[in-house]
Amino acid sequence: MNEQGRKLILGEVAKWRDAEIIDDAAKLRIQQFYPDDAGNRRGIGFVIFASSGALLIGLGIIALFAANWSGLSRGMRAVASVSPVVASALICLFFKTHGKNSLAFMEPSGLFWGISTDVSFDFPIDRYYTDEKTAPKIEGLVSFRSRGVVSNACAVVRAYKGSMLLEDLEFNGVPALEYLETPSAPTSSLP
């Protein structure tokens, strides 16, 4: 309970005691039920420094794996991708079960959780390269796909020895560059 809520309840308890609604023993039990946890709270400066530390440690770990990524086996890459998420979940669980509910502990662990999920679940085929003139038109087709104008869109992916490359995009079964030239391609808002 926050300090404001605690003061409100204890203020009401004092009024109840003065009105003789409760006795001294009940007042004491209520006060003991809502202890002053001022020593448990941390200042905003501590939260900022702890979050910055978690961010720097997380980025350092990411840089370490990025520098050595090509030398890792496929299985090690899978373990390295999932382990930050598992580690951050365990850290959050530890803080939650051991009563570390203050922002000083939860903010950095939440930050680490966010970074680890972003790093762990990044698709290796999230870029499609084309010339500057065609790129806005293909982006428009993808936008039409999300709005349901283009009924079928898929990615053609080439995989070789654990590496993947987004080779082409197809709209309604036709490669993207050819589809842009067909009369059925939506063009109303394409640049």
MOBELZI-V959044 format. One record per residue. RES is the residue in one small letter. SS is DSSP state (2 for helix, 1 for strand, 0 for the rest). PSI is psi in whole degrees, -180 to 180 (none if undefined). OMEGA is omega in whole degrees, -180 to 180 (999 if undefined). Layout:
[[RES,SS,PSI,OMEGA] [RES,SS,PSI,OMEGA]]
//
This chain:
[[m,0,141,179] [n,0,166,-174] [e,2,-35,-180] [q,2,-44,178] [g,2,-39,179] [r,2,-45,180] [k,2,-38,179] [l,2,-48,-180] [i,2,-46,-179] [l,2,-30,174] [g,2,-41,178] [e,2,-38,179] [v,2,-40,178] [a,2,-40,177] [k,2,-41,179] [w,2,-38,180] [r,2,-43,179] [d,2,-34,179] [a,0,2,180] [e,0,34,174] [i,0,-36,177] [i,0,161,178] [d,0,178,-178] [d,2,-36,-179] [a,2,-42,179] [a,2,-40,178] [k,2,-44,-180] [l,2,-42,179] [r,2,-39,179] [i,2,-42,178] [q,2,-37,178] [q,2,-29,179] [f,2,-29,178] [y,0,76,-177] [p,0,159,177] [d,0,114,-179] [d,0,35,-179] [a,2,-32,179] [g,2,-16,-179] [n,2,-21,-177] [r,0,151,178] [r,0,154,179] [g,0,166,-179] [i,2,-31,177] [g,2,-41,178] [f,2,-41,179] [v,2,-44,-180] [i,2,-46,-179] [f,2,-39,178] [a,2,-40,178] [s,2,-41,178] [s,2,-41,178] [g,2,-44,178] [a,2,-40,179] [l,2,-46,-179] [l,2,-41,178] [i,2,-45,179] [g,2,-44,179] [l,2,-34,176] [g,2,-42,178] [i,2,-42,178] [i,2,-44,180] [a,2,-38,179] [l,2,-47,179] [f,2,-38,-179] [a,2,-38,-180] [a,2,-28,-177] [n,2,11,-173] [w,2,-44,-176] [s,2,-22,180] [g,2,-6,-179] [l,0,146,175] [s,0,170,-178] [r,2,-42,179] [g,2,-41,178] [m,2,-35,177] [r,2,-41,179] [a,2,-44,179] [v,2,-43,-180] [a,2,-29,180] [s,2,-37,-175] [v,2,-27,-174] [s,2,-37,177] [p,2,-37,179] [v,2,-44,180] [v,2,-44,-180] [a,2,-44,-180] [s,2,-35,177] [a,2,-41,179] [l,2,-39,178] [i,2,-47,179] [c,2,-42,179] [l,2,-42,178] [f,2,-49,-179] [f,2,-40,-178] [k,2,-43,-177] [t,2,-21,-180] [h,0,18,173] [g,0,20,179] [k,0,69,-175] [n,0,7,-178] [s,0,161,179] [l,2,-28,-179] [a,2,-28,179] [f,2,-39,-174] [m,2,-35,180] [e,2,-52,179] [p,2,-38,-180] [s,2,-35,175] [g,2,-38,177] [l,2,-45,178] [f,2,-40,178] [w,2,-47,-179] [g,2,-44,179] [i,2,-43,-176] [s,2,-38,178] [t,2,-35,178] [d,2,-42,-179] [v,2,-40,-174] [s,2,-32,-174] [f,0,43,176] [d,0,127,-178] [f,0,137,-179] [p,0,-7,-177] [i,0,49,-176] [d,0,10,180] [r,0,141,176] [y,0,123,-175] [y,0,132,177] [t,0,177,-178] [d,0,165,-174] [e,2,-29,-178] [k,2,-36,-176] [t,2,-29,-175] [a,2,-47,180] [p,2,-32,179] [k,2,-41,179] [i,2,-38,175] [e,2,-37,177] [g,2,-39,177] [l,2,-41,178] [v,2,-39,177] [s,2,-42,176] [f,2,-37,179] [r,2,-43,-178] [s,2,-23,178] [r,0,0,176] [g,0,4,180] [v,0,-45,174] [v,0,122,-171] [s,0,-27,-174] [n,0,121,177] [a,1,140,178] [c,1,164,179] [a,1,138,175] [v,1,117,-175] [v,1,136,176] [r,1,128,180] [a,1,137,179] [y,1,119,177] [k,0,46,176] [g,0,-5,177] [s,1,148,-179] [m,1,148,180] [l,1,132,175] [l,1,104,-173] [e,1,-42,-177] [d,1,164,172] [l,1,142,177] [e,1,139,177] [f,1,122,-176] [n,0,37,176] [g,0,6,-178] [v,1,136,177] [p,1,148,-172] [a,2,-46,-177] [l,2,-37,177] [e,2,-38,-178] [y,2,-34,179] [l,2,-26,-178] [e,2,-10,-179] [t,0,151,179] [p,0,-21,-179] [s,0,-5,-180] [a,0,130,178] [p,0,132,-177] [t,0,4,-172] [s,0,-39,-178] [s,0,13,177] [l,0,141,180] [p,0,none,999]]
//
